[in-house]
Amino acid sequence: MRSNLKLVVNNPHNKIEEKHFFEKDELKIILDLYAKMVSEGSWKDYGLNISSKQVGFSVFRNAAENALYKICKNFKPKNKNLKYLITDTNGKILKNSYDLRILLKNTNWKKLQK
């Protein structure tokens, strides 16, 4: 028996460093879209960018080029509609929403492409 194990729940003295990333269901939505776009030949590669303010899933037409788009999740948005974003290579917001599924479903990726 291990007596040195302890379960701590909601202990305000236990400061656990917050780790920000996409949640499992969010990542599944993005990866499902990515698989669809790869099978269509539109996207070829992806990359992840993580900071203390947001996480981004960048998609590329070719690995040697700049990202076409970045699907971002803001951790502390100033406005609920800025929680999820689609940005271009320069960081310009192309579309935004409070709901990732709706944002990606309602985006016409062919029209966004240059």
C-alpha positions as CSV (number, residue, x, y, z in Angstrom):
1,M,0.0,0.0,0.0
2,R,1.3,3.5,-0.9
3,S,0.7,5.9,1.9
4,N,2.6,8.7,0.2
5,L,-0.1,9.4,-2.4
6,K,-2.5,12.2,-1.7
7,L,-5.5,13.4,-3.7
8,V,-5.9,17.2,-3.6
9,V,-9.1,18.7,-5.0
10,N,-9.8,22.5,-5.3
11,N,-7.0,23.4,-3.0
12,P,-6.4,27.2,-3.3
13,H,-2.9,26.7,-1.9
14,N,-2.0,24.3,-4.7
15,K,-1.0,26.6,-7.6
16,I,-1.0,24.4,-10.7
17,E,0.4,26.1,-13.8
18,E,-2.3,26.5,-16.4
19,K,-1.5,24.7,-19.6
20,H,-3.3,26.2,-22.6
21,F,-4.0,24.2,-25.8
22,F,-6.9,23.1,-27.9
23,E,-9.3,20.8,-26.0
24,K,-9.7,17.3,-27.4
25,D,-13.0,18.0,-29.1
26,E,-11.7,21.2,-30.6
27,L,-8.6,19.4,-32.0
28,K,-10.8,16.7,-33.5
29,I,-12.9,19.3,-35.3
30,I,-9.8,21.0,-36.7
31,L,-8.1,17.7,-37.7
32,D,-11.3,16.5,-39.4
33,L,-11.3,19.6,-41.5
34,Y,-7.5,19.3,-42.1
35,A,-8.0,15.6,-43.4
36,K,-10.8,16.8,-45.7
37,M,-8.7,19.6,-47.2
38,V,-5.6,17.3,-47.6
39,S,-7.8,14.8,-49.5
40,E,-9.0,17.6,-51.8
41,G,-5.3,18.6,-52.4
42,S,-5.8,22.1,-50.9
43,W,-3.6,21.7,-47.8
44,K,-0.4,19.8,-47.5
45,D,1.1,20.5,-44.1
46,Y,0.3,22.1,-40.7
47,G,2.1,23.6,-37.7
48,L,1.1,24.5,-34.1
49,N,2.0,27.8,-32.4
50,I,1.5,28.1,-28.7
51,S,1.8,31.2,-26.5
52,S,0.3,32.3,-23.2
53,K,-2.4,34.2,-25.1
54,Q,-3.4,31.8,-27.8
55,V,-2.9,28.5,-29.6
56,G,-2.8,28.4,-33.4
57,F,-3.1,25.7,-36.0
58,S,-1.4,26.9,-39.2
59,V,-2.2,25.3,-42.5
60,F,0.2,25.3,-45.5
61,R,-0.2,24.6,-49.2
62,N,3.4,23.5,-49.3
63,A,5.8,23.1,-46.4
64,A,8.3,25.6,-47.9
65,E,5.7,28.4,-48.1
66,N,4.2,30.7,-45.5
67,A,1.0,29.5,-43.8
68,L,-2.2,30.0,-45.8
69,Y,-4.3,30.5,-42.6
70,K,-4.1,30.1,-38.9
71,I,-7.0,28.8,-36.9
72,C,-6.6,30.4,-33.4
73,K,-8.1,30.0,-30.0
74,N,-7.7,33.0,-27.7
75,F,-7.5,32.0,-24.1
76,K,-8.8,35.3,-22.7
77,P,-10.7,37.1,-25.5
78,K,-11.8,40.7,-24.9
79,N,-15.0,39.8,-26.7
80,K,-16.7,36.3,-26.8
81,N,-16.8,36.5,-30.6
82,L,-13.0,36.7,-30.6
83,K,-12.5,33.3,-28.9
84,Y,-11.9,31.6,-32.3
85,L,-10.3,33.3,-35.3
86,I,-9.1,32.5,-38.8
87,T,-6.2,34.8,-39.7
88,D,-4.1,35.2,-42.8
89,T,-0.3,35.1,-43.0
90,N,-0.1,38.7,-41.7
91,G,-2.3,38.0,-38.7
92,K,-5.3,39.9,-40.2
93,I,-8.6,38.4,-38.9
94,L,-10.6,37.0,-41.7
95,K,-13.4,35.4,-39.7
96,N,-14.2,35.1,-36.0
97,S,-16.7,33.4,-33.7
98,Y,-17.4,32.2,-30.2
99,D,-18.0,28.6,-31.6
100,L,-15.2,26.7,-33.4
101,R,-17.5,24.2,-35.1
102,I,-19.7,27.0,-36.6
103,L,-16.7,29.1,-37.6
104,L,-15.1,26.2,-39.5
105,K,-18.4,24.9,-41.0
106,N,-19.4,28.3,-42.3
107,T,-16.1,29.2,-43.9
108,N,-15.8,28.9,-47.6
109,W,-12.1,28.0,-47.8
110,K,-12.0,28.2,-51.6
111,K,-13.1,31.9,-51.5
112,L,-10.6,32.7,-48.7
113,Q,-7.7,31.5,-50.8
114,K,-5.9,34.1,-52.9
